[in-house]
Amino acid sequence: MITKNTQAAQPEERSPKQLPLEPKASVAQDLLKLLDGNSRETRQLLRETLNDPAFFPDDDASYLEQREITLELTKRIGELGVFQSGFAPDSGGQGDSLPGVAALESVAMVNGSLAVKSGVQWGLWGGAVDQLGTERHKEWVRKAASLELPGCFAMTERGHGSDVQNLETTATYDPETDEFIIHSPSPSAAKNYIGNAAAHGRAAAVFAQLFTPDGERRSHGVHCLIVPIRDEDGNPMPGVSIGDHGHKGGLLGVDNGTLMFDHVRIPRENLLNRFADVDENGKYSSPIESRNGRFFTMLGTLIRGRIAVAGAAGGATKASLDIAIRYGMRRRQFPGATGEEKHLMEHRNHRRRLLIPLARTYALSLLQNQIMERFQEQTSAQASGEWSVTEPTKEQMYAAREMESLAAAVKVAQTAHANKTIQECREACGGAGYMSENRLTTYRSDADVFATFEGDNAVLIQMVGKNLLTAYAREMNNLSPWDIVKYAANTAGDVVSRRSGFTTRLQGMIDVVSDREKSLFDPDYQARLLDDRAKNVLGSLVRRIQAARKQDQIAAAATVDKAQDHMINAGWARIDALLIQAMVAAEEQLPEDSEARMVFEQLRHLFFFSTVVEHAGWYQEHNLLPAGRLKAARAAINDLVDSLAPWSMVLVDALGVPHEVAEVPMLNDAGVDRLEA
């Protein structure tokens, strides 16, 4: 832990040397390679493909027309084969989810509806059948991959939202006909907000409580089954009621709808039986004994979905920054002392409002890449048999739970940042930014739902905090509030010292060294400061709920609920620590003394100082940074945005946004050419 500050002399806090006033376009290519990560070929393919006006939403079309346009565009994107790469090799894929997730981010830079519809078809519907099914479902997977069979992912219900374990829809086995009966027992069991349901879906991966005639009348838990919802002519199947959510606040090209089932019969073989099965006599079996273990294993499809949504949010953010920063470099306004109008980016406040979120966008992009790569490592290990899905070791169980939490963390961080940043971009472009023709309002409305899509951010950030509290508990994502209290109270010191389940990648760099010997510009020290806040917030959370260990379960649950805000703060503090670690690790990939590294270093500083200043009160309250150093941090932010401003076009070129994105009316006559590498 960082030692508390005294009034002893601190190292002189000086901003790095100002960057050259003449930027080099070649730096954009170096930074682009860094941000592309291991998916460079896929991203480049999509950049070239999507650099076509036909892929952009038509705001003049009705939402019904946009749905049909989006379907045709989905077929075009499907021909590239990148989204299908995540399917298992024996299903026609490569077992590599990285290209599909990277492609989703790229598509979202151009068309949010197209990104979501593609994600529903190949990530959720096709992914569920591929990951949860067996050999008997291969034909379903093939048809999903080719888009011969458009489908839905029917999990969310009107009355339950994120509470998947308590879904009401039932799947009851009838041994006399060898069929499952799918039924919605009440209006609150209606499947809500289902993409592809209102117009195009012909089958659905339906999550339901599974009942069999063997034993007592008790659900075996939530399972997934394939349910046809339309015939080949597009008519609802018998017993299936389909509703249309109609015009939404965004993503108008996605046909979201509702599904209800009135004793719909499907063959027994439609149960996706990789982790549980029912024989013709109605006997239930599963290689995973634990009901909760079975549940969380089957929900593995959500992990990739959340990472994908994070990427889509990141894509929309990058496109918006691309437009807004280019506008700021071209739009003239407000004559200064010389009597000549200045470009908007010549005003410091404008630089701050766009370059600070740009720095965080870089950090999020790099963390996204790290998490995608770790997820792929785990899925590859499972596919090869190196990692047993049904009988994982304790270490593998821990890694799986950590992966769930990391996916939740990056989803929350990317989507929250998208909504905040895209709004800032819109405002930074004034009235022009409010015109639909300039695209920012479309990005803003399309990204809005990402905050609640694939898991409500308010719920997921608590999952991150919960993982911090229960990092080494055997059933860490299934603990009741009472269990959380018992575990946290008894192992507080261990939880904090072990960083609570998140791997601190830079631990070898973060030595025990006095903060008085370190500059705020030192990368090791920056990582330590943000990591220290994460540990301290967690430690105080543990102490806050510790008194509940002597309470009964109801009182203990109330105590944990009262600390909900603290748990959320712990989750956010850990996210910031992960982001700075991602930036420092990425910086090591750039050649020392290169111009690209000099520019990236200043982006890292800008992210770090803006984060510390945002939490300045906390650092002073805990006597970790004195007022003088925080004052220096505030001054450094101004120095950094001034230094980076001439490089703004290079920085947005490095985001890899297709050129066509910036072909909007408010930029067409501004007279500043795009920098080319």
Buried (B, 14 or more C-beta within 10 A) or exposed (E): EBEEBEEEEBBEBEBBEEBEEEBBEEBBBBBBBBBBBBBBEBBBBBBEBBBEEEBBBBEEBEBBEBBBBBBEBBEEBBEBBBBBBBBBEEBBBBBBBBBBBBBBBBBBBBBBBBBBBBBBBBBBBBBBBBBBBEEEBBEBBBBBBBBEBBBBBBBBBBBBBBEBBEBBBBBBBBBEEBBBBBBBEEEEBBBBBBBBBBBBBBBBBBBBBBBBBBEEEEBBBBBBBBBBBBEEEEEEBEBBBBBEBEEBEBBBBBBBBBBBBEEBBBEBBBBBBBBBBBBEEBBBEBBBEEBEBBBBBBBBBBBBBBBBBBBBBBBBBBBBBBBBBBBBBBBEEEEEEEEEEBBBBBBEEBBBBBBBBBBBBBBBBBBBBBBBEBBBEBBBBBBEEEBEBEEBEEEBBBBBBBBBBBBBBBBBBBBBBBBEBBBBBBEBBBEBBEBEEBBBBBBBBBBBBBBBBBBBBEBBBBBBBBBBBBBBBBBBBBBEBBBBBBBBBEBBEEBBEBBBBBEBBBEEBBEEBEBEEBBBBBBBBBBBBBBBBBBBBBBBBBEBBBEBBEBEEEEBBEBBEEBEEBBBBBBBBBBBBBBBBBBBBBBEBBEEEEBBBBBBBBBBBBBBBBBBBEBBEBBBEBEBBBEEBBEBBEBBBBBBBBBBBBBBBBBBBBBBBBEBBBBBEBBEEBEEEEBEE
